[in-house]
Amino acid sequence: MKVFFSFLLVVSFLNAFSQDVKKTIETQFYAYGQTLINKDYHGMADYIAEDVFTFLKKDDYIRLMEKTFASPDFDIAVKDPKVIAIGDVKKIAEKYYSVVDYSNALNINLKESVGMPRDTVVVKKSLIQGFGEGNVKFDPKTKIYTVQVRSKLCAISSDGKAGWKFIGLERNLKPLLEKFLPAEILKEI
């Protein structure tokens, strides 16, 4: 009987520890999301998986984000990031990994340029092709496209407790991700 109670105690301790780690991942995800909302690209880079910067200099990454979000052709605003689910933490080799399923909205305001009105059928079709039919709305009054995004990130930590960094698990990033993410995580793409 003592063995059974000891087993239950260990299981409940592991479950509580797992929930604490998931709460830490969630908190750090929201801090990362806030840097996107605030367009704080230097702060955002602090939440990006360090392995990314072995292939792309941190300063180049920041410039790329600034260029993307400060385009003369459109304004993009990230809104309402939400964690949908946080996967179990897995130790693989010397690092800890967890897959985070999340959603957010993107508000895209295309600036009118010569010969290119911002509410063209082409733009909406392109957004629908990238994000799916039911995920793209256009408000004719504000001239803003709202895109609902649901995607996955990989949270990575060296100690499995804190310092979680993130990288998007996107199909178009797979050639880069294959250079440093374990196959078990890549299956999530």
N, C-alpha and C positions, 0 to 999 in steps of 0.2 A: 504494500500500500504506500510506503514511503517513496518508493521508486516512482510510482504513478504521480504522486503529488509533486515530487521533484521535477518530473518531466513537464507537468502542467505549469510549474513556476518558470522553468526555462523557456517554454513556448510563449508564455505571456510576456516575459522580459524581452524576448526577441521581437515580438509583435510591437511592443511599446517602443523599442529602439527603432524599428523600421518606420513607425509612424512619425517619430521625431525627425528622422532623416528626411522623410518625404515632406514634412512641414518646412524644413530648412531649404530643400530644393524649391518648394513652392514660393517661399519668401524671396529667394534669390531670383527666381523667374520673374516675379512681379517687379523687383528692383531693376532687372534687365529691361523689362517691358516699359518701365517708366523712363528709362534713358531713351528709348525709341520715341515715346510720346513727346518727350521734351526736346528731341533732336539733339541730344547730348552724345555725339559720336565718340568723343574721347572716353566718356564714362561707359558707353556701350562696349567699347573695345575691351574694357576690363572684365566683361562678362563673356567674352568669346574664348572658346577653347584655345589654349596656348599653341597646340599643334598647328592651327591655321597659320600662325605667324612664322612657322618654319618654311612655308611656301609663299607667303605674301607678307611683306613688311607691315608692321602695325600702322605706320604712318600712311602707307598706300591704302590699307583697308579703310582708315578713317577718311581719306580723300575720296575713295570710291563711294562711301556712304554719303558724304556731303554732296558729291556730284549727283548721286541718285535722288536724294531727297530735296535738293535745291536746284532742280532743273529749271531752265528758263521756259520749258514747254509745259510743265505741269507741277502742281503741288500735291504732295502725298502726306497724309496725316494718319498715324496709327492710332486706333481707338480701342478701348475696352478689351485688353488682353485677359484671357481667362484660361485657367488650367482645367482641363477636362479630366485627365487621369495622369497619374505618375506611376510608372512601372516599378517593379521591384528593383532594388539596387543589386547589381551583379559585380563581383570582383573578377576581372579578367586581366591576367598578367599582373601588372603593378598598379592598375588604376581601377576606379569604381565608376560604373555606368548606370544610368537610368534613362528610360525613354519617357519623354513628357509629351502627352497629347494636349494640344492647346488650340484656342481659337482667338481671333481678333478681327476687327473691321479695319479696312483701309478706305479712307475718303480720298478720292482722286479728283482733282479739279484741273481739267485741261485748259491751258491758256490758249486763247484764240490766236492763231497765226494766219498769215496770208494764205488763203485757199484751203484752210483746214479748220472748219468749225468744230467746237469741242464736243458736240453731241452727235457725231457721225455714227452711222450704222457700223462702219468699219471698226471704230474704237470699241463699241459695245460687243461686237462679235469677237474681237480679239480678247477682250476681258473674259467673256463667256467661255471661250476656248481654253483659256488658262485656268479659270477658277470654277467653271461649271455654271450651267443655265440658271439654277435657282439662287446662285450666290452673288449675282450682279444686279444692282438696281441703279436707275438713273433718275435723279430728281430734276425735272425740267425747270423748276423755279430757281433752284440754287446752282444748277448746271454742274452738280457734283455726282460722280459715280461712287456708290458705296459697295464695296466688295467684302463679303464674308469669307474669311480665310480659316480653314481648319488644317492643321499640319502637325508635324512632330519635330521635336528637338531631342538631341542627346545631351543629357547633363553628365558632366565628367568631373571627377574629384580625385585628388591624389590620396586622400585619407578616408574617403567614404563618409565623412561627417560634415565638412564645411568646404568653403572655397569652390563651390560648384560653378563650372563654366559651361557654356552652351554652344552647340553647333546645329544648324538646321539639317534635318534628314530629308533633303530634297533630291529628287531623281537627277536633276541637272548638276548637282554637286557631287554625285557618286564617284566620278574619277578622282576628285580630290579626297573625298572621305575614305576611299579604299586605301589611301596611303597611311592612315593612322587609326582608323576605327576597326575594331575586331569584327570578323565575319558575322558573329552572333547579333551584333547591333545593326550591321548593314542589311540584314534580313528585314528590318523594320521599314525600309524604304519601299 
